[in-house]
Amino acid sequence: MTARIGVSEENAITAKSATAKCEVGEKRKMTFSKIVILYMLGGLVGTVWETLLNLARGRGFVYCNGSIFTPFNFVYGVGAIVIVLGLGNFQKWWQVYLIGAAGGGIVEYALSFLEEIVLGTRSWDYSGKLLNINGRTTLPYMAFWGLLCLAVVFVVYDPLDVWLDTLPERPLNIFASVMAALICIDFLFTVGTLVRYTGRHAGKSAITFIGRAVDKVFDDAFMGVRFPAMKF
C-alpha cells in the first residue's frame, strides 16, 4: 500500500513539475518517444482530415494515408515534428503564425518540386487556384499553415507534452521503438512500390526478383487506388 501511494505521489509531482515548466516557458525536453508519438498523431490527423475533405468535395472515400501499411500520412507526420521542433518554444502567437505560414509554404513547394524531380509525378497542382506560386503552393494555403501551427503548438502539444511527461518512461520507450520500426518498414515498402510504379509507367522492367514481386503484388490497379492524386 505504501509503495502504491509513493508511486501516485511521484506521478502527481511529475505532472505538476511538467505543468510548471510549461507555464514559465522553460524549454521542453524533446525525447525519441515524443517524436514518434508526434509523428503518429500528426500523420493520423492528416489522414482523417484529407479523407473528410475528399468526402466533403463529393469524391467519395479516398485513401489519404500516402503509405502502404500504416494509417499515418508521412507529410503530416513529419510536418508535426518540424512544427514542434521549430516553433515549440516560441511564446508569441504572431511569431508562430508568421514563421509557420512561411515555413509551410516553403515545405509544400519543396516537396512538390522534389516529387517531380525524383518520381516524375505531382500529387497536387494549384495552378488554377488564387495567388498560387508555380502551382506548388498558394498564399491562402500558407495562411492556413500558419493557423495550423498555432493549433499544434498552443492547443495540441502543450497539454500533450505535459501528459507524456507523466507516463512511465520505460514502457513509453518500448512502445515508441516498436512503432518506429513499423513506420520505417512501411516507409521502405512505400518508397519501393512508388519507384516501381513510376518505373512501370516509364516502361522500365524490374531487374531483380524483388522488383518483379513488387510489380505482381502492388500492381498499377492497387497503386492507382492507394495514390489517386499522383499524376505522371
Contacts in CASP RR format, 6 or more apart in sequence:
PFRMAT RR
TARGET T0000
AUTHOR 0000-0000-0000
METHOD contacts of the structure
MODEL  1
MTARIGVSEENAITAKSATAKCEVGEKRKMTFSKIVILYMLGGLVGTVWE
TLLNLARGRGFVYCNGSIFTPFNFVYGVGAIVIVLGLGNFQKWWQVYLIG
AAGGGIVEYALSFLEEIVLGTRSWDYSGKLLNINGRTTLPYMAFWGLLCL
AVVFVVYDPLDVWLDTLPERPLNIFASVMAALICIDFLFTVGTLVRYTGR
HAGKSAITFIGRAVDKVFDDAFMGVRFPAMKF
11 166 0 8 1.000
14 165 0 8 1.000
14 166 0 8 1.000
15 162 0 8 1.000
15 165 0 8 1.000
15 166 0 8 1.000
17 165 0 8 1.000
18 161 0 8 1.000
18 162 0 8 1.000
18 165 0 8 1.000
18 166 0 8 1.000
19 162 0 8 1.000
21 28 0 8 1.000
22 28 0 8 1.000
22 158 0 8 1.000
22 161 0 8 1.000
22 162 0 8 1.000
25 89 0 8 1.000
25 91 0 8 1.000
27 89 0 8 1.000
28 88 0 8 1.000
28 89 0 8 1.000
28 161 0 8 1.000
30 84 0 8 1.000
30 85 0 8 1.000
32 173 0 8 1.000
32 176 0 8 1.000
32 177 0 8 1.000
32 180 0 8 1.000
33 164 0 8 1.000
33 169 0 8 1.000
33 172 0 8 1.000
33 173 0 8 1.000
33 175 0 8 1.000
33 176 0 8 1.000
34 161 0 8 1.000
34 164 0 8 1.000
35 81 0 8 1.000
36 176 0 8 1.000
36 179 0 8 1.000
36 180 0 8 1.000
36 183 0 8 1.000
37 160 0 8 1.000
37 164 0 8 1.000
37 176 0 8 1.000
38 77 0 8 1.000
38 80 0 8 1.000
38 81 0 8 1.000
38 84 0 8 1.000
38 157 0 8 1.000
39 72 0 8 1.000
39 77 0 8 1.000
39 78 0 8 1.000
39 80 0 8 1.000
39 81 0 8 1.000
39 183 0 8 1.000
40 72 0 8 1.000
40 77 0 8 1.000
40 179 0 8 1.000
40 183 0 8 1.000
41 77 0 8 1.000
41 80 0 8 1.000
41 156 0 8 1.000
41 160 0 8 1.000
42 72 0 8 1.000
42 73 0 8 1.000
42 76 0 8 1.000
42 77 0 8 1.000
42 79 0 8 1.000
42 80 0 8 1.000
43 65 0 8 1.000
43 71 0 8 1.000
43 72 0 8 1.000
43 73 0 8 1.000
43 74 0 8 1.000
43 76 0 8 1.000
43 77 0 8 1.000
43 80 0 8 1.000
44 71 0 8 1.000
44 72 0 8 1.000
44 73 0 8 1.000
45 76 0 8 1.000
45 80 0 8 1.000
46 64 0 8 1.000
46 73 0 8 1.000
46 76 0 8 1.000
46 77 0 8 1.000
47 64 0 8 1.000
47 65 0 8 1.000
47 66 0 8 1.000
47 71 0 8 1.000
47 72 0 8 1.000
47 73 0 8 1.000
47 76 0 8 1.000
49 76 0 8 1.000
50 62 0 8 1.000
50 64 0 8 1.000
50 73 0 8 1.000
51 61 0 8 1.000
51 62 0 8 1.000
51 64 0 8 1.000
54 60 0 8 1.000
54 61 0 8 1.000
54 62 0 8 1.000
54 64 0 8 1.000
55 61 0 8 1.000
62 228 0 8 1.000
63 225 0 8 1.000
63 226 0 8 1.000
63 227 0 8 1.000
63 228 0 8 1.000
64 73 0 8 1.000
65 71 0 8 1.000
65 72 0 8 1.000
65 73 0 8 1.000
66 73 0 8 1.000
66 74 0 8 1.000
66 190 0 8 1.000
66 226 0 8 1.000
66 227 0 8 1.000
67 73 0 8 1.000
67 74 0 8 1.000
67 186 0 8 1.000
67 187 0 8 1.000
67 190 0 8 1.000
68 186 0 8 1.000
68 189 0 8 1.000
68 190 0 8 1.000
68 193 0 8 1.000
68 218 0 8 1.000
68 226 0 8 1.000
69 182 0 8 1.000
69 185 0 8 1.000
69 186 0 8 1.000
69 189 0 8 1.000
70 182 0 8 1.000
70 183 0 8 1.000
70 186 0 8 1.000
72 183 0 8 1.000
72 186 0 8 1.000
74 187 0 8 1.000
74 190 0 8 1.000
75 111 0 8 1.000
79 107 0 8 1.000
80 152 0 8 1.000
82 107 0 8 1.000
83 100 0 8 1.000
83 148 0 8 1.000
83 149 0 8 1.000
83 152 0 8 1.000
83 153 0 8 1.000
84 152 0 8 1.000
84 153 0 8 1.000
84 157 0 8 1.000
86 99 0 8 1.000
87 95 0 8 1.000
87 96 0 8 1.000
87 99 0 8 1.000
87 100 0 8 1.000
87 149 0 8 1.000
87 153 0 8 1.000
88 96 0 8 1.000
88 153 0 8 1.000
88 157 0 8 1.000
90 96 0 8 1.000
90 99 0 8 1.000
90 153 0 8 1.000
93 150 0 8 1.000
93 154 0 8 1.000
96 146 0 8 1.000
96 149 0 8 1.000
96 150 0 8 1.000
96 153 0 8 1.000
96 154 0 8 1.000
97 146 0 8 1.000
97 147 0 8 1.000
97 149 0 8 1.000
97 150 0 8 1.000
98 146 0 8 1.000
99 149 0 8 1.000
100 145 0 8 1.000
100 146 0 8 1.000
100 149 0 8 1.000
101 142 0 8 1.000
101 143 0 8 1.000
101 145 0 8 1.000
101 146 0 8 1.000
101 149 0 8 1.000
102 142 0 8 1.000
103 142 0 8 1.000
103 145 0 8 1.000
104 137 0 8 1.000
104 142 0 8 1.000
104 145 0 8 1.000
104 146 0 8 1.000
104 149 0 8 1.000
105 133 0 8 1.000
105 137 0 8 1.000
105 141 0 8 1.000
105 142 0 8 1.000
105 145 0 8 1.000
108 136 0 8 1.000
108 137 0 8 1.000
108 141 0 8 1.000
108 145 0 8 1.000
109 133 0 8 1.000
109 134 0 8 1.000
109 136 0 8 1.000
109 137 0 8 1.000
112 122 0 8 1.000
112 123 0 8 1.000
112 124 0 8 1.000
112 135 0 8 1.000
112 136 0 8 1.000
112 137 0 8 1.000
113 136 0 8 1.000
115 121 0 8 1.000
115 122 0 8 1.000
115 123 0 8 1.000
116 122 0 8 1.000
119 194 0 8 1.000
119 195 0 8 1.000
119 198 0 8 1.000
119 230 0 8 1.000
120 198 0 8 1.000
120 232 0 8 1.000
121 198 0 8 1.000
121 230 0 8 1.000
121 231 0 8 1.000
121 232 0 8 1.000
122 230 0 8 1.000
122 231 0 8 1.000
123 227 0 8 1.000
123 229 0 8 1.000
123 230 0 8 1.000
123 231 0 8 1.000
124 136 0 8 1.000
124 229 0 8 1.000
125 135 0 8 1.000
125 231 0 8 1.000
126 132 0 8 1.000
126 135 0 8 1.000
126 136 0 8 1.000
126 137 0 8 1.000
126 138 0 8 1.000
126 141 0 8 1.000
127 135 0 8 1.000
128 135 0 8 1.000
129 135 0 8 1.000
129 138 0 8 1.000
129 140 0 8 1.000
130 138 0 8 1.000
130 139 0 8 1.000
130 140 0 8 1.000
131 138 0 8 1.000
131 139 0 8 1.000
131 140 0 8 1.000
132 138 0 8 1.000
133 139 0 8 1.000
164 172 0 8 1.000
192 214 0 8 1.000
193 214 0 8 1.000
193 218 0 8 1.000
193 223 0 8 1.000
194 223 0 8 1.000
194 227 0 8 1.000
196 206 0 8 1.000
196 211 0 8 1.000
196 214 0 8 1.000
196 215 0 8 1.000
196 218 0 8 1.000
197 218 0 8 1.000
197 220 0 8 1.000
197 223 0 8 1.000
197 227 0 8 1.000
197 230 0 8 1.000
198 232 0 8 1.000
200 215 0 8 1.000
200 220 0 8 1.000
201 220 0 8 1.000
201 232 0 8 1.000
206 212 0 8 1.000
206 214 0 8 1.000
206 215 0 8 1.000
223 230 0 8 1.000
224 230 0 8 1.000
END
